[in-house]
Amino acid sequence: MPDEWDERVQMISTDGVDLDRLRHSVNGRVMLPGEDGYDSARALWNAMVDRRPAVVVRCASSADVAAAVDFSEYLTARLPLF
């Protein structure tokens, strides 16, 4: 199941998605592939696992978690929460 979940997450396209909506609704950082901090934020303790989520949200509060979950529903997919 985790492999299928990871494949679905990696297939999410953020093209045409209003990411400013997410960025303005959280106090934490929102990072996309290629942006500063993305690779270190997505790194797991197990170096053999190399997941590349479409969006990484470094939540600063429970309100940020709620906003990230709401946004994932907006994308009609689940984003991994690390």
N, C-alpha and C positions, 0 to 999 in steps of 0.2 A: 503493500500500500504506500509507504513513504516514497518509493521510486515513482509511482504513478502520480502522486501528489506533486512531487518536484517537477516532473515533466510538464504538468499542467501549468504550474507557476511560471516556468521558464517560457511558456508559449504566450503568456499575457503580453499584449502589445500596449504600450503607453502612448502610441501615436494617436494624436487627436484627442487625447484625454486631458481634461483641465487639471493639471497637476498643481496649478496655483491655488485651486480650491483646497487641496490637501495641505499645501505649504502654509496657507493662511489660517488653517484650523488647528494646527498643532504648535506647541512651543518647542518641541524637539526638532531634530534635523530630518529632512526628507532627502534621500539620495538616490540617484539613478546610476545605471552602469556608466562608467567613464568619468563620473564626478568625483571630486576629492572626498576621501573618506569612505567611499562605497566599498572598496575591496576589504578594508580593515573591518568595516561594520558587518560584512557578510561572512567573515571568516569564522569558522567553527573550531572547536578545540581539536577535532579529528581532521588532520590535514588531508586524509584520503577522501574526504567528502568535499566536493566543490560545487556548491549550489550558487546559482546566480539569479536571485529574485528580480523581478521587473522593477520593484521599488523597495527600498529599505527605509523604514521609519524608526529613528531612535527616539522612542517615547520618553518624555520627561515627566509625565503624570498619567493618572488613570483617565483623565479627559483625552489625552493624546491617544491612548489605547483605543478608546471608544471611537475617536475620529478615524483612526487607521482602519478599524474594523468596518465602520460605516463606508469608508472609501473602497474597501475591498468588495463590499456588497455592491457598490456602485459599479465596479468593474465586473461584477457577476462572477467573481472567482475569489478564492481565499489566498491571502498573502501569508507567507511564513512569518511568524513572529519569533525573533531570536531573543 
